[in-house]
Amino acid sequence: MSRRSWWVVLSVLGASAVLLSTAALWLAAQALQPQPMAAPAAPLAISDLNAARRLINRDVLREAFHGEPLTLSLTASQAQALAQDMGTRVLHAPSSLRLSDQRADIAVSLPIRQTPWHALHPLGDWLNVRVHLSAPPSGAPVLQAVQVGTLNVPPVLALWVARRIAEARGLRDLAELGLLAIDTVQMSPTGVSATVRWRAELSAQASALLVPPAMVEALSRAHHHLAQLLTQPAAAQTHAAPPRWDPSLSVLLPPLMAAAQQRSLARAFTASAPSLQDEAARDNRAVLLVLGLYVNRVSLATLVPAARDWAPLPARSLTLQGREDWAQHYLTSAAMATDLGGRLSDLIGMYKELLDAAPQGRGSGFSFNDIAADKAGVRLGRIAVHNPLELQARLTAVQADTDLLPDVRDLPEFLTAAQLHQRYGGIDAPAYRAVMQDIDRRIAQTPALR
């Protein structure tokens, strides 16, 4: 190729690069705006959560997994409050929801300085995203339009991007499965109602997605080891077991994790480092899931049909610092955090406590020590996945329940909504945040969770 030809090629490439850069800057300038579209909201009021109690009711959820329809209805103000609160707590961004006849408009304002595109902040401080949904006669809502700043994004492109993000996080198949479970959605200016039906074919698909063959093997090992520990309590204790033996978590968790650690050590000579980490995380997740289902008296067969033929687990009340409810909070949060992420698990735990405090509810009241058990469990679940080998070593050395959960007996519990507001100013008030910071400090000093 002649020198003149090279100059032509370089000129074209240079012009293309300038045009692409100019186009990218123009798109960024159209997408970014100086002001947020959604205004920051006040913390969620307890009264706005009452209608959501069915979502956390264990008996209702059990019926739903057996095919009974589950319907949740929210007033417009409740739906708006819930959307704003989740936007603030999950995305750290103000959001808004507006309902009309079979339509919903959702707006989220992301502060650009808190995103990977923070270098673009001179073009605008806010990335405003508006989504328009419509409700068909049956099935999940349909995406009608997406607007980013002043740019109109084709719904097909927006869905493609959403699927890529979900796929990168390993959630695409699970999200699509959840959408298939939606029977109907009714929206009006006064409220929204959704009915979900978990059909048998969805259970089979969910089992295949959530529990691949390698995970079934890990669950089987954890299940059978737990069965041995529960039927031979004397082997797990240094003294004779009473006729009715209700084990503490610090008695069961170390031998279960010691077995997982032995498998990790055996694989260390043949497996690559990433493979070793993945397999150790799977073993940890299996232990926490088996214990989490057991303490909540939910059969593993609901996830793994083959478990119906596995060794039965004796009925025991698994405790943490002498309390079964703390073991439930701790293990449920740990199991959820291994897959759902810590922030969402924290959110569900906080909502559960607020529901318990609601005047119209039937809960025992708001308990800071329950929140502590939730937060400690979330931290355990995070470490189980992100530092699996280190966690196996830590839990093998556990000797007492306080190695798993700090002593939180002094924290207030059974507070009504009025007492919570009177003493602490409600959620997110300075006094409330001070207690939460104290809980975080105690958890950070707990041997298994450091």
C-alpha positions in Angstrom: 0.0 0.0 0.0 1.3 3.4 -1.0 2.1 6.2 1.4 -0.9 8.2 0.1 -3.2 5.2 0.7 -1.9 4.9 4.3 -2.7 8.6 4.9 -6.2 8.1 3.5 -6.8 5.2 5.8 -5.4 7.0 8.9 -7.5 10.1 8.0 -10.7 8.0 7.8 -9.9 6.3 11.1 -9.1 9.6 12.8 -12.3 11.2 11.5 -14.3 8.1 12.6 -12.8 8.3 16.1 -13.6 12.0 16.4 -17.1 11.4 15.2 -17.7 8.5 17.6 -16.3 10.5 20.5 -18.4 13.5 19.6 -21.5 11.2 19.3 -20.7 9.6 22.7 -20.3 13.0 24.3 -23.6 14.2 22.7 -25.4 11.1 24.0 -23.9 11.6 27.5 -25.0 15.3 27.4 -28.6 14.2 26.5 -28.7 11.5 29.1 -27.3 13.6 32.0 -29.3 16.4 33.6 -28.5 19.0 36.3 -31.5 18.1 38.5 -33.0 14.8 39.7 -36.3 13.8 38.2 -37.3 12.0 41.4 -37.2 13.8 44.8 -35.7 12.1 47.9 -38.4 10.5 50.0 -39.0 10.3 53.7 -38.2 7.0 55.4 -41.0 4.4 55.0 -43.8 4.6 57.5 -44.7 1.4 59.3 -48.4 1.8 58.3 -47.3 1.6 54.6 -46.0 -1.9 55.1 -49.0 -3.7 56.6 -50.3 -4.9 53.2 -46.9 -6.5 52.6 -47.2 -8.8 55.6 -48.4 -11.7 53.4 -45.1 -11.7 51.5 -43.2 -12.6 54.7 -45.8 -14.8 56.2 -44.3 -18.3 56.3 -47.6 -20.2 56.2 -48.8 -18.2 53.2 -45.6 -18.7 51.3 -45.7 -22.5 52.0 -49.2 -22.5 50.5 -48.0 -20.5 47.5 -45.3 -23.1 46.8 -48.0 -25.8 46.8 -49.8 -24.0 44.0 -52.2 -21.7 45.9 -52.5 -18.2 44.4 -50.8 -15.4 46.4 -52.3 -12.0 45.9 -50.8 -8.8 47.2 -52.7 -5.5 47.1 -51.2 -2.1 47.8 -52.8 1.3 47.9 -51.2 3.9 45.6 -49.5 5.6 48.7 -48.2 2.2 49.9 -46.8 1.3 46.5 -45.2 4.7 46.2 -43.7 4.5 49.7 -42.3 1.0 49.1 -40.8 2.0 45.7 -39.2 5.1 47.2 -37.8 3.2 50.1 -36.4 0.3 48.0 -34.8 2.9 45.6 -33.1 4.6 48.5 -31.9 1.5 50.3 -31.0 -0.7 47.3 -29.9 1.8 44.7 -29.0 4.7 47.0 -31.1 6.8 44.6 -34.4 8.7 44.8 -37.2 7.1 42.9 -40.9 7.6 42.3 -43.9 5.6 41.2 -47.1 6.9 39.6 -50.1 4.7 38.8 -52.9 5.1 36.3 -55.3 2.8 34.6 -53.3 -0.4 33.8 -50.1 1.7 33.6 -47.2 2.5 35.9 -44.5 5.2 35.5 -41.3 4.6 37.4 -38.6 7.2 37.7 -35.1 6.7 39.2 -32.5 9.5 39.6 -29.0 8.1 39.9 -26.3 10.5 41.2 -23.7 10.3 38.4 -20.8 10.7 40.9 -21.8 7.3 42.5 -21.7 5.4 39.2 -18.9 4.1 37.0 -19.4 7.1 34.7 -18.6 9.6 37.5 -16.0 11.3 35.2 -18.9 12.6 33.1 -20.3 14.7 36.0 -19.4 18.1 34.3 -22.1 17.3 31.8 -24.7 16.8 34.5 -25.0 15.5 38.0 -28.0 13.1 37.5 -28.8 10.2 35.3 -32.6 10.2 35.2 -34.3 7.1 34.0 -38.0 6.9 33.4 -39.8 3.6 32.7 -43.3 3.1 31.4 -45.1 -0.2 32.1 -48.5 -1.5 31.0 -50.5 -4.4 32.4 -51.9 -6.8 29.9 -55.0 -9.0 30.7 -52.8 -11.7 32.0 -49.1 -12.2 32.7 -46.4 -9.8 33.9 -46.3 -6.0 33.0 -45.0 -5.1 29.6 -42.2 -2.5 29.0 -43.7 0.2 26.8 -41.1 3.0 26.8 -37.8 4.0 28.4 -36.4 7.5 28.7 -32.8 8.3 29.8 -32.5 12.0 30.3 -34.0 13.4 27.1 -33.2 10.3 25.1 -35.9 7.8 24.1 -34.5 4.3 24.3 -36.2 1.6 22.2 -37.8 -0.9 24.6 -36.1 -3.8 22.7 -32.7 -2.2 23.4 -33.6 -1.6 27.0 -34.7 -5.2 27.5 -31.5 -6.4 25.8 -29.4 -4.4 28.2 -31.4 -5.5 31.2 -31.0 -9.2 30.2 -27.2 -8.7 29.8 -27.0 -7.2 33.2 -29.1 -9.9 34.8 -27.0 -12.6 32.9 -23.8 -11.1 34.2 -25.1 -11.3 37.7 -26.4 -14.9 37.2 -30.0 -13.8 37.6 -31.5 -13.8 34.1 -33.1 -17.3 34.2 -34.3 -16.8 37.7 -35.8 -13.4 36.9 -37.6 -14.8 33.8 -38.9 -17.7 35.9 -40.4 -15.2 38.4 -42.1 -13.3 35.7 -43.7 -16.5 34.4 -45.2 -17.0 37.8 -47.2 -13.8 37.6 -50.9 -14.5 36.7 -52.3 -11.0 36.6 -51.5 -7.4 37.5 -54.2 -4.8 38.1 -53.2 -1.1 38.2 -55.3 2.0 38.8 -54.8 5.5 40.2 -55.8 4.2 43.6 -53.7 1.1 43.9 -52.0 -2.0 42.4 -52.8 -5.7 42.9 -50.7 -8.7 41.7 -51.6 -12.4 41.8 -48.8 -15.0 41.6 -49.3 -18.7 41.1 -46.4 -21.1 41.5 -47.3 -24.0 39.2 -45.7 -27.4 39.3 -43.8 -27.0 36.0 -42.2 -23.8 37.4 -41.1 -25.7 40.5 -39.3 -28.2 38.3 -37.6 -25.4 36.3 -36.7 -23.6 39.5 -35.2 -26.7 41.0 -33.0 -27.1 37.9 -31.9 -23.5 38.0 -31.3 -23.1 41.7 -29.9 -26.6 42.4 -27.6 -27.9 39.6 -26.3 -31.5 40.0 -23.1 -30.4 41.8 -25.2 -28.5 44.3 -27.5 -31.5 44.8 -24.4 -33.5 45.8 -23.2 -30.9 48.2 -26.7 -30.6 49.8 -26.8 -34.4 50.1 -23.5 -34.5 52.0 -24.6 -31.7 54.3 -28.0 -33.2 54.9 -26.7 -36.7 55.7 -24.0 -35.3 58.0 -26.6 -33.2 59.8 -28.8 -36.3 60.2 -25.8 -38.1 61.9 -25.2 -35.2 64.2 -28.8 -35.0 65.3 -29.2 -38.7 65.8 -25.9 -39.1 67.7 -25.8 -36.0 70.0 -23.4 -37.7 72.4 -20.7 -37.7 69.7 -21.1 -33.9 69.2 -20.9 -33.2 72.9 -18.4 -33.9 75.6 -21.1 -35.0 78.1 -24.1 -37.3 77.9 -27.0 -35.8 76.0 -30.4 -35.5 77.6 -33.4 -37.4 76.2 -34.6 -34.3 74.4 -31.6 -32.6 72.9 -32.1 -29.2 71.3 -28.7 -28.4 69.9 -27.1 -25.0 69.6 -25.7 -23.7 66.4 -22.2 -23.6 67.8 -22.4 -27.4 68.3 -23.6 -28.3 64.8 -21.9 -25.7 62.6 -18.2 -26.6 63.4 -18.4 -30.3 62.4 -20.3 -29.5 59.3 -17.8 -26.9 58.2 -14.9 -29.1 59.3 -16.1 -31.7 56.8 -16.3 -29.0 54.1 -12.8 -27.9 55.0 -11.5 -31.5 54.7 -12.9 -31.7 51.2 -11.3 -28.3 50.3 -7.9 -29.6 51.6 -8.2 -32.8 49.6 -9.0 -30.8 46.4 -6.2 -28.3 47.0 -3.6 -30.6 45.4 -5.5 -31.0 42.1 -7.9 -28.1 41.6 -6.9 -24.6 40.3 -7.3 -21.7 42.7 -10.6 -20.4 41.2 -12.1 -23.9 41.0 -11.1 -24.5 44.6 -12.8 -21.3 45.7 -16.0 -22.1 43.7 -16.3 -25.6 45.2 -15.6 -24.4 48.7 -18.3 -21.7 48.3 -20.7 -24.3 47.0 -20.1 -26.5 50.1 -20.5 -23.5 52.4 -23.8 -22.5 50.7 -25.1 -26.1 51.0 -24.4 -26.2 54.7 -26.1 -22.9 55.3 -29.1 -23.8 53.1 -29.6 -27.1 54.8 -29.5 -25.5 58.3 -31.6 -22.6 57.2 -34.4 -24.9 55.9 -34.1 -27.1 58.9 -34.4 -24.4 61.5 -37.5 -23.1 59.7 -39.0 -26.6 59.5 -39.1 -26.5 55.7 -38.3 -29.8 53.9 -35.3 -29.8 51.6 -37.5 -31.7 49.2 -39.3 -28.4 48.3 -36.1 -27.6 46.4 -34.7 -31.0 45.7 -37.3 -33.7 45.0 -34.7 -36.4 45.5 -34.3 -35.4 49.1 -37.6 -37.2 49.9 -35.6 -40.4 49.8 -32.7 -39.1 52.0 -32.3 -39.9 55.7 -35.0 -38.2 57.8 -33.9 -35.3 60.1 -35.1 -35.7 63.7 -37.3 -32.8 64.9 -35.1 -30.6 67.1 -35.2 -26.9 68.1 -32.0 -25.5 66.8 -31.0 -22.5 69.0 -28.5 -19.6 69.0 -27.7 -18.3 72.5 -30.6 -20.3 73.7 -33.2 -18.8 71.3 -34.7 -20.6 68.3 -35.9 -17.3 66.8 -32.3 -15.9 66.7 -31.2 -19.1 65.0 -34.0 -18.6 62.4 -33.0 -15.0 61.8 -29.3 -15.8 61.6 -29.5 -18.8 59.3 -32.2 -17.5 57.0 -30.3 -14.3 56.4 -27.0 -16.2 55.9 -28.6 -18.6 53.3 -30.3 -15.6 51.5 -27.1 -13.6 51.5 -25.2 -16.3 49.6 -27.4 -15.8 46.6 -29.5 -12.7 46.9 -26.8 -10.3 48.1 -26.4 -8.8 51.5 -28.2 -5.5 50.9 -31.5 -7.2 49.9 -31.2 -9.6 52.8 -30.7 -6.6 55.2 -33.8 -4.9 53.6 -36.0 -7.9 54.1 -35.0 -8.3 57.7 -35.7 -4.6 58.4 -39.1 -4.8 56.8 -39.9 -7.9 58.8 -39.2 -6.1 62.0 -41.2 -3.1 61.0 -44.1 -5.3 60.2 -43.8 -7.0 63.6 -44.1 -3.5 65.2 -47.1 -2.4 63.2 -50.2 -1.8 65.4 -52.4 -3.9 63.0 -50.0 -6.7 62.8 -49.7 -9.8 64.9 -45.9 -9.8 65.3 -44.1 -9.6 68.6 -42.8 -6.1 68.1 -39.7 -4.5 66.7 -36.5 -6.1 68.1 -33.0 -4.7 67.7 -31.5 -8.0 68.7 -33.4 -9.7 65.8 -32.0 -7.1 63.5 -28.5 -8.0 64.9 -29.1 -11.7 64.2 -30.2 -10.8 60.6 -27.1 -8.6 60.0 -24.7 -11.1 61.5 -26.2 -13.8 59.3 -25.9 -11.6 56.2 -22.2 -11.1 57.0 -21.7 -14.9 57.5 -23.4 -15.5 54.1 -21.2 -12.9 52.4 -18.0 -14.4 53.8 -19.2 -17.9 52.9 -19.2 -17.0 49.2 -16.4 -14.4 48.9 -13.9 -15.9 51.3 -15.0 -19.5 51.5 -11.8 -21.2 52.6 -11.2 -18.6 55.4 -14.8 -19.1 56.7 -14.3 -22.8 56.8 -11.2 -22.3 59.0 -13.0 -19.8 61.3 -16.2 -21.9 61.8 -14.2 -25.1 62.5 -12.7 -23.3 65.4 -16.0 -22.0 66.9 -16.5 -23.0 70.5 -19.5 -20.9 71.7 -22.5 -19.2 70.2 -21.0 -15.8 71.0 -18.3 -16.7 68.4 -21.1 -16.5 65.8 -23.3 -13.8 67.2 -22.3 -11.1 69.7 -24.1 -10.9 72.9 -27.1 -8.7 72.1 -29.4 -9.5 75.0 -29.1 -5.9 76.2 -30.6 -4.5 73.0 -34.3 -3.4 73.2 -36.9 -5.8 71.8 -40.7 -6.2 71.5 -41.1 -2.4 70.8 -44.4 -1.2 69.4 -44.4 1.3 66.5 -45.2 4.1 69.0 -42.4 3.1 71.3 -39.9 2.8 68.4 -40.8 6.3 67.3 -40.9 7.8 70.8 -37.5 6.4 71.9 -35.6 6.4 68.6 -37.5 8.8 66.3 -38.3 6.0 63.8 -36.0 4.4 61.3 -33.1 6.5 60.0 -33.3 8.9 62.9 -30.0 9.7 64.7 -30.9 7.6 67.7 -31.9 4.6 65.5 -28.7 4.9 63.4 -26.6 5.0 66.6 -28.0 1.6 67.7 -27.4 0.2 64.2 -23.8 1.4 64.3 -23.3 -0.2 67.7 -24.7 -3.5 66.2 -22.3 -3.3 63.3 -19.4 -2.6 65.7 -20.2 -5.7 67.8 -20.6 -7.9 64.7 -17.2 -6.7 63.3 -15.6 -7.9 66.6 -17.2 -11.3 66.5 -14.5 -14.0 66.0 -16.3 -15.9 63.1 -17.3 -12.7 61.3 -14.2 -10.5 61.4 
